[in-house]
Amino acid sequence: MSTLALHTPKKPVEYAGPGTPALPAPLRELPAGLSYRAERVAHHGLHREYVVPGRFVVLIGGESPWATARPEECLDTSGQGVWIADYEVLVCLSCGLDCT
C-alpha cells in the first residue's frame, strides 16, 4: 500500500490505492508546525480503547518524536497526556495520538 499524503481539513484526503477507502477527515485543524500522520488508527493501547474516526497521530515539524510507533502498540496506561503548541493540542505522551 502506498503512503498517504499528510492532510489538514483544508486539504482533501487521498486514496491509498484502488479499493481502499479514504481516511476520515481530521476532527480539527492543527496549529502551525504540527501535522497529522495520515494513517488509520484502529484502537489505542493494550486495552484496545476506541479511537474516534478523524483522530490521528500528531507530527511535530513533519517528524514523529514519540517513543511508540503506533497507537495500537502504545503501552501507556496512565490516561494522562501532554499539552503541546502552547496548550492547544493534547496528545498521548507515548504515541502522539491526538486526544484534544
Wavefront OBJ file of the C-alpha trace (Angstrom):
o trace
v 0.000 0.000 0.000
v 1.371 3.421 -0.861
v 1.984 6.087 1.736
v -0.862 8.549 2.165
v -0.181 12.254 1.963
v -0.383 14.298 5.155
v -3.562 16.285 5.261
v -5.413 19.007 7.076
v -9.143 19.765 6.984
v -8.481 22.157 4.074
v -6.636 19.545 2.002
v -8.635 16.549 0.747
v -7.635 13.079 1.832
v -6.039 10.983 -0.890
v -6.797 7.339 -1.573
v -4.130 4.726 -0.782
v -4.988 2.741 -3.887
v -7.796 1.008 -5.740
v -10.434 -0.414 -3.429
v -9.002 1.316 -0.340
v -11.439 3.677 1.383
v -10.323 7.235 2.100
v -9.413 8.166 5.643
v -11.957 10.247 7.570
v -11.269 13.969 7.647
v -9.377 15.151 10.738
v -11.600 16.471 13.506
v -9.747 19.768 13.736
v -7.065 21.907 12.147
v -3.694 21.891 13.896
v -1.564 24.928 14.749
v 1.394 25.814 12.509
v 4.312 23.372 12.739
v 2.078 20.403 13.528
v 0.520 17.929 11.111
v -1.230 14.582 11.215
v 0.239 11.295 10.082
v -2.288 10.068 7.547
v -2.695 6.541 8.829
v -5.870 4.940 10.123
v -5.877 4.262 13.895
v -7.695 1.045 14.851
v -7.513 1.441 18.634
v -5.286 2.819 21.396
v -3.190 0.850 23.825
v -3.250 -2.527 25.480
v -6.934 -2.274 26.363
v -7.863 -1.556 22.740
v -9.537 1.739 23.620
v -11.887 3.122 20.986
v -10.489 5.948 18.829
v -12.969 8.297 17.173
v -12.567 8.341 13.374
v -10.664 11.500 12.476
v -8.162 11.242 15.332
v -4.608 10.727 14.134
v -1.031 10.797 15.407
v 0.372 14.327 15.605
v 3.720 15.032 13.951
v 5.943 17.903 15.034
v 7.763 19.539 12.159
v 6.804 16.553 9.991
v 8.589 14.122 12.322
v 7.363 11.661 14.948
v 9.169 12.244 18.270
v 7.040 9.620 20.051
v 8.537 6.528 21.700
v 5.836 4.191 20.378
v 5.466 3.847 16.616
v 1.685 3.272 16.514
v -1.224 3.878 18.913
v -2.171 0.193 18.647
v 1.203 -0.669 20.237
v 1.083 2.043 22.938
v 1.941 0.813 26.427
v 0.950 3.983 28.306
v -1.936 3.139 30.626
v -1.773 6.333 32.705
v -4.602 8.054 30.827
v -2.534 11.236 31.029
v -1.475 13.292 28.066
v 0.837 16.183 27.390
v -0.193 19.601 26.089
v 1.834 20.879 23.145
v 1.695 24.002 20.923
v 1.057 26.449 23.777
v -1.605 24.223 25.347
v -3.664 23.914 22.165
v -3.221 20.191 21.462
v -3.344 17.315 23.947
v -1.512 14.167 22.815
v -0.638 10.802 24.303
v 2.887 11.145 25.659
v 3.901 7.720 24.376
v 2.442 7.531 20.848
v 1.336 11.081 19.943
v -2.343 10.277 19.371
v -4.404 13.496 19.340
v -6.570 13.408 22.478
v -7.795 17.005 22.326
l 1 2 3 4 5 6 7 8 9 10 11 12 13 14 15 16 17 18 19 20 21 22 23 24 25 26 27 28 29 30 31 32 33 34 35 36 37 38 39 40 41 42 43 44 45 46 47 48 49 50 51 52 53 54 55 56 57 58 59 60 61 62 63 64 65 66 67 68 69 70 71 72 73 74 75 76 77 78 79 80 81 82 83 84 85 86 87 88 89 90 91 92 93 94 95 96 97 98 99 100
